[in-house]
Amino acid sequence: MSDESDPSPALPLEARSVSWVSSANGLNASRPALDAGWVIARTWLPFENPPLDGQADLVLWLERTRFLEQDLTFLLRLEHHQFWSQMIYDPQLRTLMGGLLQNLPRHFDLDARKIANHPEVHSLMSEVLRLTFLVMVRLSTHKESSAHFMSPAFFGQTIYGHFLIDIPRLMDICVLFRPCNPAIVDKMVANVFKRQPKYLADLRSSVVTVVKALQTVVNQVEVQTTYYNCDDPQKLLALQDVVVYACDIVLSIEGLTLACPLTSQAFYDGQFLTALSPFYQQVLVGTLRFVSHQTAAGYIPTDLNDELVSRLQMCRLASVNLFRRIVMHACIEPIFESDRKDELAESFLQIATECLSDGALLADYAKSYNLEDDFHIFDQAGADLDPMRVSFILEGVQSVLNEFSEQIQRKLTQELAPKPTLLSGARPKTKTGSKPVEPEPEKHAVADIDEAEVALVFRISQIKDLFPDFGDGFIEECLQYFDQDPEKVINALLEENIPPHLIEVDRQKSRNLKPTPSLSTSGQPRRNIHDGDEFDINVRDTIDMSKVQIGKKRLVKNAGNALLDDKTELQGLKDMYSKLSIVTEDIVVGGEYDTNYDDEYDDTYDDNAIGQTEPDAQDELTERRPFVLPRALGGGHITYSKGNPNDQDEDESDGDGDEKDEFLRNPAEIREANERKRQERQAHKMRSKGNPNPNPPSRDVVGKAKGQGQDKSVLINRARKNANKGKHHRAMADRKYNKA
């Protein structure tokens, strides 16, 4: 039993001695304030997560957790020297505190809603969480009062040497307690890093492990989302574990960097941002797309889909904020005070270029924070930025943003577009024995959707990703108050810092949507090729289905010839051109037709032949000869005919059976004739030399490919060619030489 009257209250705990009265003999004695003798033997029950499925197990858990609550209360009631002696010399207690920080439910756990719906479990869990927080506050403070304190150096050595606090526990403290107690947690973490600088070195070593963990999750998610479906409960459970694990990593690191900004430099130096970009693209965005597809396929229930989507969106927001915080602390803030301006600017360009390969993280960062402003800051500070690289990064981000906006616009317009109706009497074709196929939604978007409405629906969907229980009407009023800024609304809702008139609004309130005007009465110009015709289903209740072709039209044999032979369309053209005619054989006199009009007609030249030569005046000079094809083009001789041209035509008609000269000969026949002539010349040449063999001897000097050996005949031919090469020129040279 310790004596409350401390003889040396001004001394630190490590230098103090505490007097106590022995229960055995009643004598007074003194003992160091930090000693194993102050340890109280006690069995500490470990913490377990609540079983929310079975009632019997739940009753047992409630009883065990109440004992744990009593243990934590007992630990907090110990005096200063007894508390620290118990923490230092009781390994079972250290194990208990580590298990508590590791297993206490986070706000992003999928079971958080179930715990909140169970009042007794929720109340007990809240109390255990509060007591654990008080224990960690006491453990991370070196001075409780002016009489109970430790020296800062001894405090740092104690918590580091006895493993009372380490980097994983600091992350757990941040993710568990900082959302509700940010100011106190910031002081706790800052005091730990200040009193023991070795934790920063441990953090740099831990960043390597974190980067490997991110890469492992990326590989697992890539395999799971590519080759598997969530048709099995085990696969669905594995997907939930991946989502919770990703949230735990990102939110823990975000909480640590928020509590102690100095830790951002360690993550920057450890290439954490380079690993965060593929993690963001593959795990967060890829899993979000995978969950949407699996929900559409019916493998994931709707309520579970809402839970997973809200966690993934929360993790995306935390990742963007974490990226901004690390870049600001490591690159942007030191630019005005550091002499390494060019080095910091180059480092920022390098990170942006590497993150641009994945695109999603840098695009979301550019939507929340103006990336161009960051480059302006470096430019104003006097850093040397490569304009080509800056332009490349900005154009790449803009292209990714355009792609994302097109996808979002397409999705929203498809959701807002009315479902198409089938034509009257039309039914989609199905295979024999199969169920009727429902009509698929149209791929195109409705042109008359209001852009402001689309933007508002997108902002509401952003907020509902984090707050799925809130109604669209309540979120719309919050957006109106906060100038249509989703980030301000999210921050206000997380901090419960909303104006009084919004507190009174029902958070389940739905929107009052205006009725969408129909296309036939909207007053807007229609954009349809069937506007007002017999196929316009918006103005006609029924149409002639005999003129509607569903599917491909079957080809009919000789359909082209039948189409060309169809002259029905010419009947209408004949009537139209007859009305446009300006020539008539009738002569109008006085407004009436007179077919017997004769005004002393002159018939002097009626008997003369006009346009032809008289028969008795024809001779060889005046007679026209028939057209004959020139001989250069394959025609025959020109012959003059003294007879009647009509007789010549009859002769030509009688001789149609004879074969006519062709304009061009058949190339195959020409080649055959040339080959025949060549063979004849070769045979004649051989006979003239007295060689009865019509086949000439082989003169091959090329032979086979190199390395395969050559025949003897090829070698002989090569030697003969070399010997006779230039023989004529050598003979002429000798002759000139002899003349000289």
C-alpha positions in Angstrom: 0.0 0.0 0.0 1.5 3.3 -1.1 1.6 6.4 1.1 -0.2 9.4 -0.4 2.2 11.8 1.2 5.0 11.9 -1.2 8.2 13.3 0.3 9.6 14.5 -3.0 6.8 15.6 -5.2 9.0 18.0 -7.4 11.2 15.1 -8.7 10.3 13.4 -12.0 8.9 9.9 -11.8 12.1 8.1 -12.7 14.0 9.8 -9.8 11.3 9.4 -7.2 10.8 6.9 -4.4 7.4 6.2 -3.0 7.0 5.1 0.7 4.5 2.4 1.5 3.3 0.4 4.5 3.8 -3.3 4.4 0.7 -5.3 5.0 2.7 -8.1 6.5 4.5 -6.4 9.4 3.0 -2.8 9.2 6.5 -1.2 8.8 7.1 1.8 6.5 9.3 1.2 3.5 10.2 3.0 0.3 10.4 1.7 -3.3 11.3 3.3 -6.6 8.3 4.8 -8.3 8.8 2.6 -11.4 9.3 -0.9 -10.1 7.9 -4.3 -10.8 6.7 -4.5 -7.1 3.9 -2.1 -8.0 2.4 -4.5 -10.5 -0.9 -5.9 -9.5 -1.6 -9.5 -10.6 -4.7 -9.5 -12.8 -6.2 -11.4 -15.6 -6.9 -9.2 -18.6 -9.6 -10.4 -20.9 -8.8 -9.8 -24.6 -11.3 -7.9 -26.8 -13.4 -9.7 -29.4 -15.7 -8.4 -32.1 -19.4 -8.7 -31.3 -21.2 -11.7 -32.9 -24.4 -10.1 -34.2 -25.8 -13.2 -35.7 -26.5 -15.5 -32.7 -28.4 -14.4 -29.6 -26.6 -16.8 -27.2 -23.1 -15.7 -28.4 -24.2 -12.1 -28.1 -25.1 -12.5 -24.4 -21.7 -14.1 -23.7 -20.0 -11.3 -25.6 -21.8 -8.7 -23.6 -20.7 -10.3 -20.3 -17.0 -10.5 -21.4 -17.0 -6.9 -22.7 -18.4 -5.7 -19.3 -15.4 -7.4 -17.6 -13.1 -5.6 -20.1 -14.8 -2.3 -19.2 -14.1 -3.0 -15.5 -10.4 -3.7 -16.3 -10.0 -0.5 -18.2 -11.7 1.5 -15.4 -9.4 -0.1 -12.9 -6.3 0.8 -15.0 -7.3 4.4 -15.2 -7.9 4.7 -11.4 -4.3 3.7 -10.6 -2.0 6.3 -9.4 0.6 7.8 -11.7 3.6 5.5 -10.6 1.4 2.4 -10.4 -0.1 3.0 -13.9 3.3 3.3 -15.5 4.7 0.4 -13.5 1.8 -1.8 -14.6 2.2 -0.7 -18.3 6.0 -1.3 -18.3 6.2 -4.6 -16.3 3.0 -6.3 -17.3 3.4 -7.9 -20.8 -0.2 -9.2 -20.7 -1.5 -5.7 -20.4 0.6 -4.5 -23.3 -0.9 -7.4 -25.4 -4.4 -6.3 -24.3 -3.9 -2.7 -25.4 -2.4 -3.8 -28.8 -5.4 -6.1 -29.4 -7.8 -3.3 -28.5 -6.3 -0.8 -31.0 -6.2 -3.5 -33.7 -9.7 -5.0 -33.3 -11.9 -2.1 -32.2 -14.4 -1.4 -35.0 -13.6 1.5 -37.3 -16.2 3.9 -38.7 -15.7 2.4 -42.2 -16.3 -1.2 -41.2 -19.2 -2.9 -42.9 -20.6 -4.1 -39.5 -20.8 -0.5 -38.2 -24.4 -0.2 -39.2 -25.3 -3.4 -37.5 -23.7 -2.3 -34.3 -25.5 1.1 -34.5 -28.8 -0.7 -34.9 -28.2 -2.7 -31.7 -28.6 -0.3 -28.8 -27.0 -2.4 -26.1 -24.0 -3.4 -28.2 -23.5 0.1 -29.4 -23.6 1.6 -25.9 -21.1 -0.9 -24.6 -18.8 -0.5 -27.6 -18.8 3.3 -27.2 -17.8 3.0 -23.6 -15.0 0.6 -24.3 -13.8 3.0 -27.1 -13.9 6.0 -24.7 -11.9 4.1 -21.9 -9.3 2.9 -24.5 -8.9 6.5 -25.7 -8.3 7.7 -22.1 -5.7 5.1 -21.5 -3.8 6.0 -24.7 -4.0 9.7 -23.8 -2.4 8.9 -20.4 0.1 6.7 -22.0 1.2 9.4 -24.5 1.5 12.2 -22.0 4.7 12.7 -20.0 3.2 15.2 -17.6 -0.2 14.8 -15.9 0.3 17.5 -13.3 3.0 19.5 -11.5 3.4 16.6 -9.1 3.1 13.7 -11.5 5.4 13.9 -14.5 8.4 12.3 -16.2 11.3 14.0 -17.9 10.7 14.2 -21.7 13.9 12.3 -22.5 13.0 9.4 -20.1 9.5 9.4 -21.4 10.7 9.0 -25.0 13.1 6.2 -24.0 10.4 4.4 -22.0 7.6 4.3 -24.6 10.1 3.4 -27.3 12.2 0.9 -25.4 9.3 -1.0 -23.8 7.2 -1.0 -27.1 4.4 0.8 -25.4 3.8 2.8 -28.6 4.9 2.0 -32.1 4.1 3.2 -35.6 1.1 0.8 -36.2 -0.4 1.8 -32.9 0.0 5.4 -33.8 -1.9 4.8 -37.0 -4.6 2.9 -35.1 -4.9 5.8 -32.7 -5.4 8.2 -35.6 -7.9 6.2 -37.5 -9.9 5.3 -34.3 -10.0 8.5 -32.3 -9.1 11.5 -34.6 -12.5 11.7 -36.3 -14.1 12.6 -32.9 -11.2 14.2 -31.1 -8.8 15.7 -33.6 -7.2 18.3 -31.3 -6.3 15.9 -28.6 -5.0 13.2 -31.0 -2.9 15.8 -32.8 -1.3 16.8 -29.5 -0.7 13.1 -28.5 1.0 12.1 -31.8 3.0 15.3 -32.0 4.3 14.8 -28.4 5.3 11.2 -29.2 7.4 12.2 -32.3 8.8 15.2 -30.5 10.0 13.3 -27.5 11.4 10.3 -29.4 12.8 11.2 -32.9 13.5 7.5 -33.5 9.9 7.1 -34.5 10.6 9.0 -37.7 13.3 6.5 -38.7 10.9 3.7 -37.9 8.2 5.4 -40.0 10.6 5.5 -43.0 11.2 1.8 -42.6 7.4 1.3 -42.3 6.8 3.1 -45.6 8.6 0.4 -47.5 6.2 -2.2 -46.0 3.2 0.0 -46.8 4.3 0.3 -50.4 4.6 -3.5 -50.7 1.2 -3.9 -49.1 -0.3 -1.6 -51.7 1.3 -3.5 -54.5 0.0 -6.8 -53.1 -3.5 -5.5 -52.9 -3.2 -4.3 -56.5 -2.2 -7.7 -57.7 -5.0 -9.5 -55.8 -7.7 -7.1 -57.0 -6.5 -7.4 -60.6 -6.8 -11.1 -60.5 -10.2 -11.1 -58.6 -11.8 -8.5 -60.8 -10.6 -10.1 -64.1 -11.2 -13.8 -63.6 -13.8 -14.2 -61.0 -17.5 -13.3 -60.3 -19.1 -12.9 -56.9 -21.4 -15.8 -57.4 -19.9 -17.6 -54.4 -20.3 -16.3 -50.8 -16.5 -16.9 -50.2 -15.7 -14.7 -53.2 -18.1 -12.0 -52.0 -16.5 -12.1 -48.5 -13.1 -11.8 -50.1 -14.3 -8.7 -52.0 -15.5 -7.1 -48.8 -12.2 -7.8 -47.0 -10.3 -6.1 -49.9 -12.5 -3.0 -49.6 -12.1 -2.7 -45.8 -8.4 -3.4 -46.0 -7.9 -0.6 -48.6 -9.9 1.8 -46.5 -7.9 0.9 -43.4 -4.5 1.6 -45.2 -5.5 4.9 -46.7 -7.5 6.3 -43.8 -4.8 5.3 -41.3 -2.1 7.1 -43.3 -4.3 10.1 -43.8 -5.0 10.3 -40.1 -1.3 10.1 -39.3 -0.3 12.8 -41.7 -3.1 15.0 -40.4 -2.1 14.6 -36.8 1.6 15.1 -37.5 2.4 16.9 -40.8 6.1 16.0 -40.4 5.4 12.4 -41.3 4.4 13.5 -44.8 8.1 13.8 -45.7 8.8 10.2 -44.8 6.0 9.0 -47.2 7.3 11.3 -49.9 10.8 10.0 -49.6 9.6 6.4 -49.6 8.0 6.7 -53.1 4.5 6.3 -51.5 2.9 8.6 -54.1 4.2 6.5 -57.0 2.6 3.4 -55.4 -0.6 5.2 -54.6 -1.4 6.0 -58.2 -1.8 2.4 -59.5 -3.5 1.5 -56.2 -6.0 4.3 -56.8 -6.6 3.2 -60.4 -6.7 -0.5 -60.0 -8.1 -1.0 -56.5 -10.4 1.9 -55.9 -11.7 2.8 -59.3 -11.4 -0.7 -60.7 -13.2 -2.3 -57.7 -15.9 0.4 -57.9 -16.5 -0.5 -61.5 -16.4 -4.2 -60.7 -18.9 -3.8 -57.9 -21.3 -1.9 -60.2 -21.1 -4.7 -62.8 -21.6 -7.5 -60.2 -24.6 -5.7 -58.8 -26.1 -5.3 -62.2 -25.6 -9.0 -62.8 -27.4 -9.8 -59.5 -24.4 -11.2 -57.6 -24.2 -8.4 -55.0 -27.4 -7.2 -53.1 -28.4 -3.6 -53.4 -27.8 -2.8 -49.7 -24.3 -4.3 -49.7 -23.6 -2.5 -53.0 -24.4 0.8 -51.2 -22.1 0.0 -48.4 -19.2 -1.0 -50.6 -19.6 2.0 -52.9 -19.7 4.5 -50.0 -16.5 3.0 -48.5 -14.7 3.1 -51.9 -15.7 6.7 -52.5 -14.6 7.6 -49.0 -11.3 6.0 -49.7 -11.0 7.9 -53.0 -11.6 11.2 -51.3 -9.0 10.4 -48.6 -6.5 9.4 -51.2 -6.8 12.7 -53.1 -6.5 14.7 -49.8 -3.5 12.6 -48.8 -1.8 13.2 -52.2 -2.4 16.9 -51.8 -1.0 17.0 -48.2 2.2 15.1 -49.0 2.9 17.2 -52.1 2.2 20.5 -50.3 4.5 19.6 -47.4 7.3 18.1 -49.5 7.3 20.3 -52.6 5.1 23.3 -52.6 5.5 24.8 -49.1 9.3 24.7 -49.0 9.7 26.3 -52.4 9.8 29.9 -51.1 12.3 29.2 -48.3 14.5 26.6 -49.9 17.5 27.1 -52.2 16.6 23.9 -54.0 13.8 25.4 -56.1 14.7 23.6 -59.4 15.1 20.3 -57.6 11.7 20.6 -55.9 10.1 21.6 -59.2 11.7 18.7 -61.0 10.5 16.3 -58.3 6.9 17.6 -58.6 7.0 17.2 -62.4 8.4 13.7 -62.0 5.6 12.7 -59.6 2.9 14.2 -61.9 4.3 12.5 -64.9 4.4 9.1 -63.2 0.9 9.5 -61.9 -0.3 10.5 -65.3 0.3 7.0 -66.6 -2.6 5.8 -64.6 -4.6 9.0 -64.8 -7.4 8.6 -62.3 -5.6 9.9 -59.2 -4.2 13.0 -61.0 -7.5 13.7 -62.7 -9.4 13.6 -59.4 -6.7 15.8 -57.8 -7.0 18.3 -60.6 -10.8 18.4 -60.0 -10.4 19.2 -56.3 -7.2 21.3 -56.5 -6.2 23.4 -59.5 -3.1 21.7 -60.9 -2.3 24.7 -63.1 -2.1 26.9 -59.9 0.6 24.6 -58.5 2.7 25.2 -61.6 2.1 28.9 -61.2 3.4 28.7 -57.7 6.7 27.2 -58.9 6.9 29.7 -61.6 6.4 32.6 -59.2 9.1 31.2 -56.9 11.6 31.3 -59.7 11.9 27.6 -60.4 12.9 26.5 -63.9 10.0 24.5 -65.3 10.1 22.8 -68.7 7.1 24.3 -70.6 6.8 21.2 -72.8 6.4 18.9 -69.8 4.0 21.2 -68.1 1.9 21.4 -71.3 2.1 17.6 -71.7 0.8 17.0 -68.1 -2.0 19.6 -68.3 -3.2 18.2 -71.7 -3.0 14.6 -70.4 -5.1 15.5 -67.3 -7.6 17.4 -69.5 -8.0 14.4 -71.8 -8.7 12.1 -68.8 -11.2 14.6 -67.4 -13.0 14.8 -70.7 -13.2 11.0 -70.8 -14.5 10.9 -67.3 -17.1 13.6 -67.9 -18.3 11.8 -71.1 -18.8 8.6 -69.1 -20.6 10.4 -66.3 -22.8 12.3 -68.8 -23.6 9.1 -70.6 -24.5 7.3 -67.4 -26.7 10.2 -66.1 -28.5 10.7 -69.4 -29.2 7.0 -69.6 -30.7 7.1 -66.1 -32.8 10.2 -66.8 -33.9 9.1 -70.3 -37.4 7.6 -70.5 -37.6 4.0 -71.3 -38.5 3.3 -75.0 -41.8 1.8 -75.9 -42.3 -0.9 -78.5 -44.2 -0.1 -81.7 -47.8 -1.1 -81.8 -47.9 -4.7 -82.8 -44.1 -5.2 -82.8 -42.5 -7.9 -80.7 -38.8 -8.6 -80.3 -37.7 -11.9 -81.9 -36.7 -14.8 -79.7 -35.3 -18.2 -80.3 -37.5 -21.2 -80.2 -38.2 -22.3 -76.6 -36.6 -19.3 -75.0 -38.3 -16.6 -72.9 -39.3 -13.3 -74.5 -36.5 -10.8 -74.6 -37.2 -7.5 -72.8 -36.4 -4.5 -74.9 -33.0 -3.1 -74.1 -32.6 0.6 -73.1 -31.7 3.0 -75.8 -28.0 3.8 -76.1 -28.5 7.4 -77.2 -29.2 10.2 -74.7 -32.2 12.4 -74.8 -31.3 15.7 -76.3 -33.7 17.8 -74.2 -32.2 17.0 -70.8 -31.3 20.1 -68.8 -27.6 20.4 -68.2 -28.1 22.0 -64.8 -30.3 19.1 -63.8 -27.6 16.6 -64.8 -24.9 18.6 -62.8 -27.1 18.7 -59.8 -27.8 14.9 -59.9 -24.0 14.4 -60.2 -23.3 16.5 -57.1 -26.0 14.7 -55.1 -24.6 11.3 -56.1 -21.2 12.4 -54.9 -22.5 13.2 -51.5 -24.7 10.1 -51.3 -21.7 8.0 -51.8 -20.6 9.0 -48.3 -24.0 9.5 -46.8 -26.3 6.9 -48.5 -29.0 7.4 -45.8 -29.7 11.0 -46.6 -32.5 11.9 -49.0 -31.9 13.8 -52.2 -34.1 16.7 -51.1 -32.1 17.3 -48.0 -28.8 17.1 -49.9 -30.2 19.5 -52.5 -31.0 22.1 -49.8 -27.5 21.7 -48.4 -26.0 22.3 -51.8 -28.1 25.5 -52.3 -26.8 26.8 -48.9 -23.2 26.0 -49.7 -23.1 27.4 -53.2 -23.3 24.0 -55.0 -20.0 22.9 -53.5 -20.1 19.2 -52.6 -16.9 19.4 -50.6 -18.3 22.1 -48.2 -21.4 20.0 -47.8 -19.4 16.9 -46.9 -17.2 18.7 -44.4 -20.2 20.3 -42.8 -22.1 17.0 -42.5 -19.0 15.2 -41.1 -18.5 17.9 -38.5 -22.2 18.4 -37.9 -21.7 22.0 -38.6 -24.8 22.9 -40.6 -27.1 25.9 -40.1 -30.1 25.7 -37.9 -32.7 25.8 -40.7 -31.1 22.7 -42.2 -31.0 20.9 -38.9 -34.8 21.1 -38.8 -35.1 19.6 -42.3 -35.9 15.9 -42.5 -32.7 14.1 -43.6 -34.8 11.5 -45.5 -36.5 14.1 -47.6 -36.8 13.3 -51.2 -36.7 15.7 -54.2 -39.8 17.1 -55.8 -39.0 16.4 -59.4 -40.7 18.4 -62.1 -42.6 16.3 -64.7 -40.6 15.9 -67.8 -42.4 17.3 -70.8 -43.1 14.9 -73.6 -41.4 15.3 -76.9 -44.7 16.1 -78.7 -45.6 19.0 -76.4 -42.3 20.4 -75.3 -42.1 23.0 -78.0 -38.5 22.2 -78.8 -37.5 21.3 -82.3 -37.8 17.6 -82.9 -34.8 15.6 -84.1 -36.2 12.5 -85.7 -36.3 11.3 -89.3 -39.9 10.1 -88.8 -41.2 13.5 -87.6 -44.9 13.7 -88.6 -44.8 10.8 -91.0 -46.7 7.5 -90.8 -44.0 6.0 -88.6 -44.0 8.8 -85.9 -45.2 6.8 -82.8 -45.3 10.1 -80.7 -48.3 11.4 -82.7 -49.8 8.2 -84.0 -51.4 5.4 -81.9 -51.1 2.8 -84.6 -48.9 2.3 -87.7 -49.0 0.0 -90.7 -46.8 -2.9 -89.6 -46.7 -4.3 -93.1 -44.3 -1.5 -94.0 -42.1 -2.2 -91.0 -39.2 -4.6 -91.4 -37.8 -6.1 -88.2 -34.4 -7.6 -88.5 -32.5 -8.2 -91.7 -34.4 -8.5 -94.9 -33.9 -11.8 -96.7 -32.4 -11.6 -100.2 -34.6 -12.8 -103.0 -33.1 -14.5 -106.1 -32.9 -12.2 -109.1 -34.2 -9.3 -106.9 -31.9 -6.9 -108.7 -33.3 -7.7 -112.1 -36.9 -7.5 -110.9 -36.1 -4.1 -109.4 -34.7 -2.8 -112.7 -37.6 -4.2 -114.7 -40.1 -2.5 -112.5 -41.4 0.5 -114.5 -44.3 1.5 -112.3 -42.6 4.7 -111.2 -42.4 5.9 -114.8 -46.1 6.1 -115.2 -46.3 9.1 -112.8 -43.3 10.7 -114.5 -44.9 10.5 -117.9 -48.0 12.4 -116.7 -45.8 15.0 -115.1 -43.6 15.6 -118.2 -46.7 15.7 -120.4 -47.9 18.7 -118.4 -44.5 20.4 -118.8 -44.5 20.0 -122.6 -44.5 23.2 -124.7 -44.9 21.5 -128.2 -48.3 20.7 -129.7 -49.3 19.7 -133.2 -52.6 21.7 -133.0 -52.8 25.3 -134.1 -55.0 27.5 -132.0 -57.0 30.1 -134.0 -59.1 32.5 -132.1 -59.0 30.4 -129.0 -60.5 27.3 -130.7 -58.8 24.3 -132.3 -59.0 24.2 -136.1 -57.6 21.0 -137.7 -58.5 22.0 -141.4 -56.5 25.3 -141.5 -55.0 25.9 -145.0 -53.7 29.4 -145.9 -52.7 28.9 -149.6 -50.1 26.3 -148.9 -47.1 26.4 -151.3 -46.4 22.9 -152.6 -43.7 23.8 -155.1 -40.9 21.8 -153.5 -42.9 18.8 -152.2 -41.7 16.5 -154.9 -38.0 17.3 -154.4 -35.9 14.9 -152.3 -34.6 16.8 -149.3 -31.5 15.5 -147.5 -30.6 12.8 -149.9 -29.0 12.5 -153.4 -31.0 11.7 -156.4 -30.5 8.2 -157.8 -29.4 9.3 -161.2 -26.7 11.7 -159.9 -24.7 9.2 -157.9 -21.1 8.5 -158.8 -17.9 7.3 -157.2 -17.1 10.8 -155.9 -20.4 11.6 -154.4 -21.2 8.2 -153.0 -20.7 7.8 -149.3 -18.7 4.8 -148.4 -19.6 2.7 -145.3 -17.5 3.1 -142.1 -14.6 0.7 -142.0 -12.3 0.2 -139.0 -8.8 1.4 -139.8 -6.1 -1.2 -140.5 -4.0 0.2 -137.6 -6.8 -0.9 -135.3 -7.2 -4.3 -136.8 -9.7 -3.4 -139.6 -9.8 -4.7 -143.1 -9.4 -3.2 -146.5 -11.5 -0.3 -147.6 -13.9 -1.3 -150.5 -16.2 0.9 -152.3 -19.7 -0.3 -153.0 -21.6 1.0 -156.0 -24.8 -0.7 -155.0 -27.5 0.5 -152.7 -26.3 1.0 -149.1 -29.3 -1.0 -148.0 -28.0 -4.0 -149.9 -24.7 -3.6 -148.1 -26.4 -3.7 -144.8 -28.2 -6.9 -145.9 -24.8 -8.4 -146.9 -23.4 -7.5 -143.5 -26.4 -9.1 -141.8 -25.9 -12.2 -143.8 -22.3 -12.5 -142.7 -22.9 -12.1 -139.0 -21.9 -15.8 -138.4 -18.3 -15.1 -139.6 -15.8 -14.5 -136.9 -14.9 -10.7 -136.6 -11.4 -9.3 -136.0 -10.8 -8.5 -132.4 -9.6 -5.2 -131.2 -6.9 -6.8 -128.9 -5.7 -10.4 -129.1 -5.9 -12.7 -126.1 -2.7 -12.3 -124.0 -2.6 -16.0 -123.3 -2.6 -16.7 -127.1 0.2 -14.2 -127.6 2.4 -15.8 -124.9 1.7 -19.2 -126.3 2.7 -18.1 -129.8 5.9 -16.4 -128.5 6.9 -19.5 -126.6 6.3 -21.7 -129.7 8.5 -19.4 -131.8 11.3 -19.4 -129.2 11.4 -23.2 -129.0 11.5 -23.3 -132.8 14.5 -20.9 -133.0 16.3 -22.9 -130.3 15.8 -26.2 -132.1 16.9 -24.6 -135.4 20.1 -23.3 -133.6 21.0 -26.6 -132.2 20.5 -28.3 -135.6 22.7 -25.8 -137.3 25.6 -26.5 -134.9 25.2 -30.3 -135.5 24.0 -31.1 -132.0 21.2 -33.7 -132.3 20.2 -33.0 -128.7 17.5 -30.3 -128.7 18.0 -29.6 -125.1 20.9 -27.1 -124.6 23.7 -27.9 -122.1 23.5 -26.5 -118.6 25.3 -23.2 -118.1 24.5 -22.7 -114.4 27.0 -20.7 -112.5 24.8 -19.7 -109.5 24.4 -23.1 -108.0 23.0 -23.8 -104.5 22.9 -21.5 -101.5 26.1 -20.8 -99.7 27.2 -23.6 -97.3 25.3 -26.4 -99.1 28.0 -27.5 -101.5 28.1 -27.1 -105.3 27.9 -29.6 -108.1 30.8 -30.3 -110.3 29.1 -28.9 -113.4 28.6 -25.6 -111.6 32.3 -25.4 -110.7 33.3 -26.1 -114.3 30.9 -23.5 -115.6 32.3 -20.9 -113.2 35.9 -21.7 -114.2 34.9 -21.5 -117.9 33.2 -18.1 -117.3 36.3 -16.7 -115.5 38.6 -17.9 -118.3 36.5 -16.5 -121.1 35.6 -13.3 -119.3 36.7 -10.3 -121.3 38.3 -12.5 -124.0 37.3 -10.2 -126.8 38.7 -7.1 -125.1 42.0 -8.8 -124.4 42.3 -9.9 -128.0 41.7 -6.4 -129.3 44.3 -5.0 -126.8 46.9 -7.5 -128.1 46.1 -6.5 -131.6 46.6 -2.8 -130.9 49.8 -3.6 -129.0 51.2 -5.6 -132.0 50.4 -2.7 -134.4 52.3 -0.3 -132.3 
